[in-house]
Amino acid sequence: MIRLILFSFIGVMILYIYYLFRRQLHWVLQRVCHTRVKSRTDVKGTLVKDPLTGEYYVK
């Protein structure tokens, strides 16, 4: 009987640690993805208006 309780406790602890690991991994991957998207959409440069067409372009 004590073995059953001990193995059940160990199993619950393993599942809890797995849950914490997955949550931390999800958080890290979200930060990496957000940083990647931000760096892709963050254009460095100055907008200059073309006097002939009136359109703006990045210089």
URVENLIN-V691903 format. One record per residue. N is the residue number from 1. RES is the residue in one letter. NEAR is the number of other ideal C-beta (glycine too) atoms within 12 Angstrom. Layout:
n: <N N>
res: <RES RES>
near: <NEAR NEAR>
This chain:
n: <1 2 3 4 5 6 7 8 9 10 11 12 13 14 15 16 17 18 19 20 21 22 23 24 25 26 27 28 29 30 31 32 33 34 35 36 37 38 39 40 41 42 43 44 45 46 47 48 49 50 51 52 53 54 55 56 57 58 59>
res: <M I R L I L F S F I G V M I L Y I Y Y L F R R Q L H W V L Q R V C H T R V K S R T D V K G T L V K D P L T G E Y Y V K>
near: <7 8 9 10 11 12 13 14 14 14 14 14 14 14 14 14 14 14 14 14 14 14 14 14 14 14 14 14 14 14 14 14 14 15 14 13 12 12 12 11 10 11 12 10 10 10 12 13 13 12 9 7 9 9 11 13 15 12 11>
